[in-house]
């Protein structure tokens, strides 16, 4: 029975990768939001997005609220608070600050290191693929990120705020690494809570955090915008809440239950790739040679990671199937 379960899990690697690609494509859109409504502050962007996300989550989860109250324990609510903070509220504020200071390319570069940080942490988990197997993937990832970073910083006319944007992006990297690791482990620990409900619970808690931050936004000033600007802000906030927070998070959570933690980190590369593509379209230019090289290296990183996990899965399956023959 155990062998069948493990085999079934391995067969979901392809589906997990597809879900990871979908989440990356939708999440990459959040890098455009700070540019689309650049007049607004990062805190305003985060509060607007997560007020919408929280309201939608509350409406969708209402029919199952009573049942979930008996399923979700106190420690789970504590986990939801920290996951919402590091994966949504704090992360998006830092990401918006990084994009507005250093640009989309630089921010994407730094967050492209997420696979490295998550994989290094996940490599300590039981049954994880050893670092030796993951090394080619990690090297490709690092090389691709360096290419993007060199291009973003060395390009003539680069933003004078590149260093400030780099600092904000590094802080966002730390924040999202904590979320990716914690969220994956929570999903593994709570098989009775559906992926959809977990996503809505995160949205509910994130919405509550946005409500708490609303007085800060109102007291901080910077609210003199035109009707058109407020309309654009509302549309962007709602669109990001639905596309990225609801649908994107649902795909990511689905993927988190289909692949091991070390592979979860590699999937975030698709967010980096799509964010860069959207950035090129926004800037109305073709990617430069170093950026094209980075694309290839980042994709190769994911492919080598998937290949490494499949080889490890085959070895474990062969080892388990050989046990009865040895009379153990």
Residue frames relative to the residue before (quaternion, step in Angstrom):
aa qw qx qy qz dx dy dz
X 1.0000 0.0000 0.0000 0.0000 0.00 0.00 0.00
X 0.6477 0.5267 -0.3071 0.4569 3.55 0.98 -0.85
X 0.6364 0.5341 -0.3220 0.4540 3.56 1.02 -0.84
X 0.6529 0.5187 -0.3165 0.4522 3.59 0.94 -0.89
X 0.6467 0.5252 -0.3173 0.4530 3.56 0.99 -0.84
X 0.6704 0.4935 -0.2988 0.4667 3.53 0.93 -0.90
X 0.6494 0.5198 -0.3195 0.4540 3.54 0.97 -0.85
X 0.6395 0.5304 -0.3234 0.4529 3.55 1.03 -0.82
X 0.6349 0.5313 -0.3310 0.4530 3.52 1.05 -0.78
X 0.6578 0.5115 -0.3163 0.4534 3.58 0.95 -0.89
X 0.6449 0.5352 -0.3250 0.4382 3.59 1.02 -0.77
X 0.6461 0.5226 -0.3192 0.4555 3.60 1.24 -0.27
X 0.3828 0.7347 -0.4842 0.2815 3.59 1.24 0.12
X 0.6538 0.5120 -0.3204 0.4559 3.59 0.95 -0.84
X 0.6635 0.4908 -0.3021 0.4771 3.58 0.91 -0.93
X 0.6300 0.5364 -0.3284 0.4556 3.57 1.03 -0.78
X 0.6459 0.5148 -0.3151 0.4674 3.58 1.01 -0.81
X 0.6354 0.5243 -0.3253 0.4643 3.59 0.98 -0.82
X 0.6539 0.5001 -0.3068 0.4777 3.59 0.99 -0.85
X 0.6345 0.5319 -0.3236 0.4580 3.57 1.06 -0.75
X 0.6322 0.5198 -0.3252 0.4737 3.59 1.04 -0.79
X 0.6617 0.5133 -0.3054 0.4532 3.57 0.93 -0.90
X 0.6521 0.5053 -0.3121 0.4712 3.57 0.95 -0.86
X 0.6534 0.5242 -0.3117 0.4485 3.58 0.97 -0.85
X 0.6485 0.5260 -0.3161 0.4504 3.57 0.98 -0.85
X 0.7010 0.4480 -0.2667 0.4866 3.57 0.99 -0.82
X 0.6635 0.5051 -0.3075 0.4584 3.59 0.97 -0.81
X 0.5858 0.5981 -0.3728 0.4002 3.58 1.08 -0.62
X 0.5848 0.6028 -0.3603 0.4060 3.57 1.20 -0.52
X 0.5917 0.5913 -0.3837 0.3913 3.62 1.10 -0.55
X 0.5785 0.5777 -0.3858 0.4275 3.61 1.17 -0.40
X 0.6498 0.5196 -0.3147 0.4569 3.59 1.16 -0.53
X 0.5573 0.6585 -0.3855 0.3274 3.58 1.07 -0.70
X 0.6774 0.4788 -0.3288 0.4514 3.66 0.79 -0.83
X 0.6544 0.4942 -0.3172 0.4764 3.60 1.14 -0.53
X 0.6395 0.5450 -0.3229 0.4355 3.59 1.05 -0.77
X 0.7795 0.1480 -0.0801 0.6034 3.60 1.10 -0.71
X 0.0043 0.8707 -0.4911 0.0253 3.54 0.82 1.06
X 0.5831 0.6029 -0.3755 0.3943 3.61 1.13 -0.49
X 0.6763 0.4885 -0.2892 0.4694 3.59 1.17 -0.51
X 0.5196 -0.6512 0.4629 0.3027 3.56 -1.16 0.67
X 0.6486 -0.5200 0.3774 0.4080 3.62 -1.20 0.41
X 0.6358 0.5211 -0.3380 0.4582 3.60 1.02 -0.74
X 0.6455 0.5077 -0.3188 0.4733 3.58 0.98 -0.79
X 0.6313 0.5348 -0.3290 0.4553 3.57 1.01 -0.79
X 0.6757 0.4951 -0.2910 0.4622 3.57 0.91 -0.94
X 0.6722 0.4896 -0.3022 0.4659 3.60 0.88 -0.92
X 0.6537 0.5149 -0.3192 0.4536 3.61 0.93 -0.82
X 0.6679 0.5026 -0.2988 0.4605 3.55 0.90 -0.95
X 0.7774 0.3949 -0.2107 0.4419 3.58 0.72 -1.02
X 0.5210 0.5610 -0.4338 0.4751 3.58 1.24 -0.13
X 0.6593 0.4924 -0.2966 0.4847 3.57 0.99 -0.85
X 0.6500 0.5158 -0.3077 0.4656 3.58 0.96 -0.89
X 0.6732 0.5020 -0.2964 0.4549 3.58 0.92 -0.89
X 0.6571 0.5097 -0.3122 0.4594 3.59 0.96 -0.85
X 0.6573 0.4973 -0.3075 0.4755 3.59 0.96 -0.85
X 0.6513 0.5194 -0.3126 0.4565 3.57 0.97 -0.84
X 0.6442 0.5265 -0.3197 0.4533 3.59 0.97 -0.86
X 0.6678 0.4993 -0.3039 0.4608 3.58 0.96 -0.85
X 0.7054 0.4732 -0.2666 0.4555 3.59 0.94 -0.86
X 0.7220 0.4467 -0.2539 0.4634 3.59 1.05 -0.70
X 0.4388 0.7448 -0.4269 0.2654 3.60 1.24 -0.36
X 0.6810 0.4975 -0.3286 0.4252 3.69 0.78 -0.83
X 0.7632 0.3452 -0.1943 0.5105 3.63 1.11 -0.55
X 0.3330 0.8005 -0.4588 0.1944 3.57 1.29 0.12
X 0.6712 0.5108 -0.3080 0.4401 3.61 0.84 -0.97
X 0.6654 0.4967 -0.3104 0.4627 3.59 0.94 -0.86
X 0.6700 0.5108 -0.3076 0.4422 3.58 0.94 -0.85
X 0.5800 0.5952 -0.3751 0.4107 3.58 1.10 -0.61
X 0.6917 0.4515 -0.2721 0.4936 3.59 1.10 -0.68
X 0.6686 0.5130 -0.2948 0.4503 3.59 1.19 -0.50
X 0.7344 0.4030 -0.2163 0.5015 3.56 0.94 -0.92
X 0.2612 -0.7920 0.5399 0.1138 3.57 -0.64 1.17
X 0.7269 -0.4332 0.3073 0.4354 3.55 -1.37 0.17
X 0.6656 0.5010 -0.3147 0.4549 3.60 0.92 -0.85
X 0.6185 0.5389 -0.3421 0.4582 3.58 1.15 -0.58
X 0.6311 0.5160 -0.3298 0.4761 3.59 1.06 -0.72
X 0.6227 0.5249 -0.3367 0.4725 3.57 1.04 -0.74
X 0.6477 0.5098 -0.3128 0.4721 3.58 1.00 -0.85
X 0.6406 0.5317 -0.3206 0.4519 3.58 1.00 -0.83
X 0.6229 0.5434 -0.3419 0.4470 3.58 1.03 -0.76
X 0.7179 0.4474 -0.2602 0.4656 3.57 0.80 -1.02
X 0.6298 0.5245 -0.3353 0.4646 3.59 1.04 -0.72
X 0.6493 0.5132 -0.3097 0.4680 3.57 1.01 -0.83
X 0.6582 0.5154 -0.3076 0.4544 3.56 1.01 -0.82
X 0.7639 0.3942 -0.2114 0.4652 3.57 0.70 -1.12
X 0.7448 0.4212 -0.2292 0.4641 3.59 1.00 -0.78
X 0.7802 0.2937 -0.1573 0.5294 3.59 1.17 -0.46
X 0.7941 0.3701 -0.2166 0.4307 3.57 0.13 -1.30
X 0.7473 0.3888 -0.2254 0.4895 3.57 0.56 -1.18
X 0.6399 0.5487 -0.3259 0.4280 3.57 0.94 -0.90
X 0.7194 0.4550 -0.2781 0.4451 3.59 0.78 -0.96
X 0.5879 0.5460 -0.3674 0.4704 3.58 1.13 -0.58
X 0.6864 0.4781 -0.2784 0.4719 3.56 0.88 -0.97
X 0.6392 0.5228 -0.3281 0.4588 3.60 0.98 -0.81
X 0.6599 0.5043 -0.3101 0.4626 3.59 0.92 -0.88
X 0.6396 0.5154 -0.3205 0.4718 3.59 1.00 -0.80
X 0.6566 0.5129 -0.3078 0.4593 3.58 1.01 -0.84
X 0.6633 0.5007 -0.3080 0.4630 3.59 0.93 -0.89
X 0.6993 0.4703 -0.2829 0.4580 3.59 0.86 -0.92
X 0.6998 0.4461 -0.2729 0.4866 3.61 1.12 -0.57
X 0.8447 0.2102 -0.0678 0.4875 3.59 0.75 -1.01
X 0.5644 -0.6172 0.3838 0.3915 3.58 1.24 -0.19
X 0.6717 -0.5242 0.3589 0.3811 3.54 -1.32 0.38
X 0.6657 0.5306 -0.3205 0.4155 3.59 0.87 -0.93
X 0.6732 0.4933 -0.3003 0.4618 3.58 0.86 -0.94
X 0.6574 0.5052 -0.3114 0.4643 3.58 0.93 -0.89
X 0.6458 0.5173 -0.3194 0.4619 3.58 0.96 -0.84
X 0.6022 0.5769 -0.3452 0.4307 3.55 1.04 -0.79
X 0.7112 0.4605 -0.2729 0.4557 3.57 0.68 -1.10
X 0.6930 0.4590 -0.2843 0.4776 3.58 0.88 -0.88
X 0.5265 0.6173 -0.4069 0.4198 3.57 1.28 -0.19
X 0.6105 0.5487 -0.3491 0.4521 3.58 1.25 -0.27
X 0.3915 0.7429 -0.4660 0.2788 3.60 1.25 -0.06
X 0.6346 0.5269 -0.3579 0.4378 3.65 0.89 -0.75
X 0.6390 0.5285 -0.3319 0.4498 3.57 1.03 -0.75
X 0.7015 0.4694 -0.2814 0.4566 3.59 0.80 -1.00
X 0.6811 0.4791 -0.2962 0.4679 3.60 0.91 -0.90
X 0.6567 0.5194 -0.3146 0.4472 3.59 0.96 -0.84
X 0.6387 0.5275 -0.3309 0.4521 3.58 0.97 -0.79
X 0.6636 0.4733 -0.3003 0.4954 3.58 1.03 -0.77
X 0.6992 0.4911 -0.2754 0.4406 3.59 0.89 -0.95
X 0.5704 0.6185 -0.3833 0.3810 3.59 1.15 -0.48
X 0.6294 0.5320 -0.3351 0.4567 3.59 1.25 -0.26
X 0.5230 0.6455 -0.4108 0.3755 3.59 1.25 -0.24
X 0.5827 -0.5835 0.4415 0.3538 3.53 -1.19 0.60
X 0.8248 0.2137 -0.1813 0.4911 3.56 -0.91 0.97
X 0.4700 0.6768 -0.4503 0.3437 3.59 1.24 0.05
X 0.5701 -0.5746 0.4556 0.3704 3.53 -1.22 0.51
X 0.4904 -0.6755 0.4532 0.3128 3.63 -0.86 0.85
X 0.6520 -0.5440 0.3669 0.3800 3.55 -1.21 0.56
X 0.5783 0.5951 -0.3761 0.4123 3.59 1.11 -0.61
X 0.6634 0.4894 -0.2938 0.4838 3.57 1.05 -0.79
X 0.7235 0.4508 -0.2327 0.4682 3.56 1.05 -0.83
X 0.4547 0.7370 -0.4269 0.2607 3.59 1.23 -0.33
X 0.6534 0.4990 -0.3482 0.4504 3.68 0.81 -0.81
X 0.6490 0.5190 -0.3150 0.4586 3.58 1.00 -0.82
X 0.6719 0.5011 -0.2947 0.4590 3.56 0.92 -0.92
X 0.6470 0.5168 -0.3212 0.4595 3.59 1.02 -0.79
X 0.6431 0.5075 -0.3198 0.4760 3.59 1.00 -0.80
X 0.6349 0.5358 -0.3198 0.4556 3.55 1.01 -0.85
X 0.6833 0.4877 -0.2840 0.4633 3.57 0.85 -0.98
X 0.6525 0.5136 -0.3145 0.4600 3.59 0.97 -0.86
X 0.6549 0.5130 -0.3093 0.4607 3.58 0.97 -0.81
X 0.6581 0.5065 -0.3060 0.4656 3.56 0.98 -0.85
X 0.6320 0.5268 -0.3275 0.4645 3.59 1.04 -0.77
X 0.6238 0.5376 -0.3373 0.4562 3.60 1.00 -0.81
X 0.6810 0.4811 -0.2962 0.4658 3.57 0.84 -0.95
X 0.6668 0.5155 -0.3002 0.4467 3.57 0.93 -0.90
X 0.6489 0.5125 -0.3182 0.4637 3.58 0.94 -0.87
X 0.6597 0.5040 -0.3039 0.4673 3.55 0.97 -0.86
X 0.6801 0.5089 -0.2970 0.4362 3.59 0.92 -0.92
X 0.7381 0.4214 -0.2327 0.4727 3.58 0.94 -0.87
X 0.7335 0.4511 -0.2414 0.4475 3.61 0.95 -0.86
X 0.5078 0.6624 -0.4296 0.3446 3.60 1.19 -0.30
X 0.5019 -0.6462 0.4745 0.3245 3.63 -0.86 0.87
X 0.7886 0.2786 -0.2239 0.5003 3.56 -0.95 0.89
X 0.3543 0.7365 -0.5043 0.2786 3.59 1.23 0.27
X 0.6443 -0.5601 0.3644 0.3721 3.54 -1.16 0.66
X 0.4817 -0.6607 0.4970 0.2906 3.56 -1.05 0.82
X 0.6575 0.5048 -0.3006 0.4717 3.55 1.24 -0.36
X 0.2765 0.8053 -0.4932 0.1786 3.61 1.24 0.30
X 0.6586 0.5083 -0.3185 0.4544 3.59 0.95 -0.84
X 0.6430 0.5081 -0.3162 0.4779 3.57 1.00 -0.84
X 0.6541 0.5076 -0.3086 0.4683 3.57 0.96 -0.86
X 0.6216 0.5464 -0.3322 0.4524 3.57 1.08 -0.76
X 0.6505 0.5144 -0.3141 0.4621 3.59 0.96 -0.85
X 0.6603 0.4962 -0.3067 0.4731 3.58 0.92 -0.90
X 0.6592 0.5138 -0.3081 0.4544 3.58 0.97 -0.87
X 0.6288 0.5231 -0.3335 0.4686 3.61 1.04 -0.73
X 0.6389 0.5101 -0.3215 0.4777 3.57 1.02 -0.78
X 0.6366 0.5133 -0.3207 0.4779 3.59 1.05 -0.78
X 0.6079 0.5609 -0.3372 0.4497 3.58 1.09 -0.74
X 0.6644 0.4920 -0.2962 0.4782 3.57 0.91 -0.92
X 0.6576 0.5274 -0.3074 0.4415 3.57 0.93 -0.93
X 0.7300 0.4324 -0.2573 0.4625 3.58 0.83 -0.95
X 0.5617 0.5737 -0.3896 0.4511 3.59 1.17 -0.47
X 0.6449 0.5154 -0.3121 0.4702 3.57 0.97 -0.89
X 0.6601 0.5047 -0.3081 0.4633 3.57 0.98 -0.81
X 0.6730 0.5211 -0.3109 0.4231 3.59 0.78 -1.00
X 0.6757 0.4792 -0.2878 0.4806 3.57 0.95 -0.89
X 0.6987 0.4792 -0.2798 0.4516 3.58 0.82 -0.99
X 0.6650 0.5120 -0.3121 0.4453 3.58 0.92 -0.85
X 0.6440 0.5238 -0.3226 0.4548 3.58 0.94 -0.85
X 0.6917 0.4718 -0.2827 0.4679 3.58 0.91 -0.89
X 0.6220 0.5278 -0.3461 0.4635 3.60 1.07 -0.63
X 0.6563 0.5109 -0.3126 0.4589 3.59 0.95 -0.82
X 0.6430 0.5061 -0.3185 0.4785 3.57 1.06 -0.71
X 0.6914 0.4910 -0.2647 0.4591 3.57 1.10 -0.76
X 0.7711 0.3177 -0.1578 0.5287 3.61 1.18 -0.52
X 0.0089 -0.8424 0.5388 -0.0059 3.62 0.48 1.12
X 0.6158 0.5716 -0.3485 0.4154 3.63 1.20 -0.44
X 0.6576 0.4550 -0.3089 0.5148 3.60 1.23 -0.33
X 0.4106 -0.7264 0.4908 0.2507 3.58 -0.67 1.06
X 0.6325 -0.5378 0.4006 0.3876 3.55 -1.24 0.50
X 0.6404 0.5343 -0.3186 0.4505 3.57 1.00 -0.85
X 0.6844 0.4782 -0.2889 0.4685 3.58 0.88 -0.92
X 0.6292 0.5285 -0.3421 0.4559 3.59 1.01 -0.75
X 0.6384 0.5258 -0.3168 0.4644 3.56 1.00 -0.83
X 0.6734 0.4866 -0.2927 0.4733 3.58 0.98 -0.84
X 0.6234 0.5280 -0.3414 0.4648 3.60 1.06 -0.68
X 0.6220 0.5147 -0.3316 0.4881 3.58 1.04 -0.78
X 0.6539 0.5149 -0.3105 0.4593 3.59 0.98 -0.82
X 0.6352 0.5361 -0.3214 0.4537 3.56 1.03 -0.80
X 0.6879 0.4656 -0.2767 0.4832 3.56 0.89 -0.94
X 0.6370 0.5146 -0.3289 0.4703 3.59 1.00 -0.76
X 0.6269 0.5327 -0.3278 0.4645 3.58 1.04 -0.76
X 0.6353 0.5187 -0.3255 0.4704 3.58 1.03 -0.78
X 0.6356 0.5145 -0.3265 0.4740 3.58 1.04 -0.74
X 0.6315 0.5289 -0.3268 0.4633 3.59 1.06 -0.74
X 0.6243 0.5317 -0.3343 0.4644 3.59 1.05 -0.76
X 0.6552 0.5115 -0.3053 0.4647 3.59 0.99 -0.84
X 0.6951 0.4635 -0.2677 0.4800 3.59 1.12 -0.67
X 0.4842 0.6995 -0.4228 0.3121 3.59 1.22 -0.35
X 0.6509 0.4971 -0.3456 0.4580 3.68 0.87 -0.76
X 0.6087 0.5492 -0.3547 0.4495 3.59 1.08 -0.69
X 0.6451 0.5162 -0.3141 0.4678 3.58 1.01 -0.85
X 0.6862 0.4948 -0.2875 0.4490 3.56 0.89 -0.95
X 0.7080 0.4607 -0.2622 0.4667 3.59 1.01 -0.79
X 0.6351 0.5668 -0.3296 0.4083 3.58 1.17 -0.47
X 0.4754 -0.6804 0.4385 0.3445 3.59 1.26 -0.16
X 0.6331 0.5513 -0.3958 0.3723 3.60 -1.15 -0.64
X 0.4614 0.6860 -0.4416 0.3486 3.58 0.94 0.92
X 0.4910 0.6698 -0.4219 0.3637 3.59 1.28 0.18
X 0.2482 0.7616 -0.5519 0.2318 3.56 0.21 1.31
X 0.5485 -0.6102 0.4588 0.3411 3.54 -1.21 0.49
X 0.6705 -0.4849 0.3712 0.4212 3.55 -1.30 0.28
X 0.6354 0.5314 -0.3246 0.4566 3.57 1.03 -0.81
X 0.6565 0.5099 -0.3107 0.4609 3.59 0.96 -0.86
X 0.6538 0.4965 -0.3192 0.4735 3.59 0.97 -0.81
X 0.6288 0.5330 -0.3335 0.4575 3.57 1.06 -0.72
X 0.6503 0.5005 -0.3064 0.4825 3.58 0.99 -0.84
X 0.6374 0.5353 -0.3202 0.4524 3.56 1.00 -0.84
X 0.6677 0.4998 -0.2963 0.4654 3.58 0.94 -0.90
X 0.6637 0.5088 -0.3044 0.4561 3.57 0.95 -0.87
X 0.6650 0.4924 -0.3017 0.4736 3.59 0.95 -0.89
X 0.6468 0.5267 -0.3217 0.4480 3.60 0.94 -0.88
X 0.6802 0.4805 -0.2889 0.4723 3.59 0.91 -0.92
X 0.6575 0.5176 -0.3147 0.4480 3.58 0.93 -0.89
X 0.6725 0.4826 -0.2983 0.4753 3.59 0.90 -0.89
X 0.6246 0.5480 -0.3386 0.4415 3.59 1.04 -0.77
X 0.7118 0.4419 -0.2569 0.4817 3.59 0.91 -0.94
X 0.7433 0.4433 -0.2427 0.4383 3.56 0.66 -1.15
X 0.7796 0.3460 -0.1815 0.4895 3.58 0.74 -1.05
X 0.7541 0.4248 -0.2402 0.4396 3.58 0.69 -1.09
X 0.7409 0.3934 -0.2405 0.4884 3.60 0.83 -0.90
X 0.7725 0.3531 -0.1990 0.4888 3.58 0.52 -1.18
X 0.6718 0.5082 -0.3034 0.4454 3.60 0.85 -0.94
X 0.6762 0.4835 -0.2944 0.4715 3.59 0.90 -0.91
X 0.6190 0.5420 -0.3471 0.4501 3.59 1.04 -0.74
X 0.6565 0.4961 -0.3067 0.4783 3.59 0.96 -0.84
X 0.6531 0.5156 -0.3154 0.4562 3.59 0.98 -0.85
X 0.6676 0.4946 -0.3045 0.4658 3.60 0.93 -0.88
X 0.6083 0.5371 -0.3446 0.4719 3.57 1.09 -0.70
X 0.6572 0.5099 -0.2945 0.4706 3.54 0.96 -0.91
X 0.6413 0.5611 -0.3264 0.4091 3.60 0.98 -0.86
X 0.6924 0.4439 -0.2780 0.4962 3.59 1.17 -0.50
X 0.6787 0.5037 -0.2822 0.4539 3.57 1.26 -0.24
X 0.7760 0.2556 -0.1373 0.5600 3.59 1.19 -0.44
X 0.5599 -0.5944 0.4445 0.3683 3.63 -1.17 0.45
X 0.6905 -0.5088 0.3255 0.3980 3.56 -1.25 0.49
X 0.6390 0.5355 -0.3420 0.4334 3.61 0.96 -0.79
X 0.6821 0.4473 -0.2889 0.5012 3.59 1.11 -0.58
X 0.5309 0.6302 -0.4020 0.3993 3.59 1.18 -0.49
X 0.6447 0.5380 -0.3181 0.4402 3.56 0.98 -0.86
X 0.6496 0.5310 -0.3257 0.4358 3.58 0.98 -0.80
X 0.6198 0.5860 -0.3492 0.3880 3.59 1.04 -0.70
X 0.5900 0.5852 -0.3782 0.4080 3.61 1.12 -0.53
X 0.4942 0.6598 -0.4296 0.3687 3.59 1.24 -0.27
X 0.6135 0.5558 -0.3607 0.4297 3.58 1.08 -0.61
X 0.5904 0.5396 -0.3728 0.4703 3.60 1.10 -0.56
X 0.6401 0.5291 -0.3157 0.4589 3.57 1.00 -0.87
X 0.6724 0.5069 -0.2969 0.4502 3.57 0.87 -0.96
X 0.7027 0.4530 -0.2779 0.4731 3.57 0.83 -0.95
X 0.6097 0.5481 -0.3565 0.4480 3.60 1.03 -0.69
X 0.6599 0.4984 -0.3043 0.4728 3.57 1.00 -0.82
X 0.6301 0.5255 -0.3337 0.4642 3.59 0.99 -0.80
X 0.6635 0.4886 -0.3043 0.4779 3.58 0.91 -0.92
X 0.6320 0.5411 -0.3291 0.4466 3.57 1.07 -0.76
X 0.6438 0.5123 -0.3188 0.4705 3.59 1.00 -0.81
X 0.6477 0.5097 -0.3166 0.4696 3.57 0.98 -0.83
X 0.6487 0.5207 -0.3124 0.4588 3.58 1.00 -0.84
X 0.7264 0.4131 -0.2279 0.4997 3.57 1.01 -0.87
X 0.3401 -0.7805 0.4608 0.2505 3.58 1.38 -0.05
X 0.5726 0.5456 -0.4158 0.4489 3.56 0.72 1.10
X 0.5014 -0.6142 0.5132 0.3287 3.53 -1.36 0.30
X 0.5643 -0.5863 0.4391 0.3807 3.62 -1.12 0.47
X 0.4549 -0.6773 0.5128 0.2673 3.54 -1.12 0.75
X 0.7244 -0.4610 0.2793 0.4299 3.63 -1.22 0.40
X 0.6748 0.4842 -0.3099 0.4628 3.60 0.89 -0.87
X 0.6433 0.5168 -0.3219 0.4642 3.58 1.07 -0.69
X 0.6194 0.5203 -0.3384 0.4807 3.59 1.09 -0.69
X 0.6345 0.5206 -0.3225 0.4715 3.58 1.01 -0.83
X 0.6459 0.5252 -0.3175 0.4540 3.55 1.00 -0.84
X 0.5968 0.5606 -0.3535 0.4523 3.59 1.01 -0.79
X 0.6914 0.4912 -0.2781 0.4509 3.54 0.81 -1.06
X 0.6708 0.5047 -0.2978 0.4545 3.58 0.95 -0.87
X 0.6690 0.4980 -0.3088 0.4573 3.58 0.95 -0.81
X 0.6403 0.4994 -0.3239 0.4855 3.59 1.02 -0.77
X 0.6402 0.5203 -0.3181 0.4672 3.58 0.98 -0.86
X 0.6017 0.5689 -0.3498 0.4380 3.57 1.07 -0.68
X 0.6721 0.4828 -0.2951 0.4776 3.57 0.93 -0.89
X 0.6668 0.5161 -0.3089 0.4400 3.58 0.89 -0.93
X 0.6742 0.4783 -0.3008 0.4756 3.60 0.95 -0.82
X 0.6117 0.5420 -0.3489 0.4586 3.57 1.13 -0.60
X 0.6529 0.5007 -0.3090 0.4769 3.58 0.93 -0.92
X 0.6472 0.5235 -0.3126 0.4577 3.58 0.97 -0.88
X 0.6534 0.5218 -0.3111 0.4518 3.58 0.96 -0.86
X 0.6702 0.4887 -0.3007 0.4707 3.58 0.98 -0.83
X 0.6364 0.5257 -0.3337 0.4553 3.58 1.03 -0.73
X 0.6424 0.5114 -0.3216 0.4715 3.59 1.03 -0.75
X 0.6456 0.5106 -0.3187 0.4700 3.57 1.01 -0.81
X 0.6398 0.5301 -0.3188 0.4561 3.58 1.02 -0.85
X 0.6461 0.5200 -0.3148 0.4616 3.58 1.00 -0.85
X 0.6457 0.5207 -0.3188 0.4587 3.59 0.98 -0.82
X 0.6702 0.4923 -0.3038 0.4650 3.59 0.92 -0.90
X 0.6522 0.5199 -0.3174 0.4513 3.56 0.99 -0.85
X 0.6523 0.5042 -0.3135 0.4712 3.58 0.99 -0.80
X 0.6416 0.5321 -0.3175 0.4522 3.56 1.03 -0.78
X 0.6758 0.4891 -0.2879 0.4704 3.55 1.00 -0.85
X 0.6689 0.5020 -0.2993 0.4594 3.57 1.01 -0.81
X 0.6532 0.5246 -0.3087 0.4504 3.57 1.19 -0.51
X 0.5052 0.6891 -0.4120 0.3165 3.61 1.19 -0.36
X 0.6810 0.4728 -0.3202 0.4584 3.70 0.76 -0.86
X 0.6388 0.5402 -0.3331 0.4349 3.59 1.04 -0.76
X 0.6936 0.4527 -0.2832 0.4835 3.56 1.11 -0.61
X 0.5095 -0.6838 0.4012 0.3344 3.52 1.30 0.04
X 0.4264 0.6964 -0.4794 0.3216 3.59 1.15 0.42
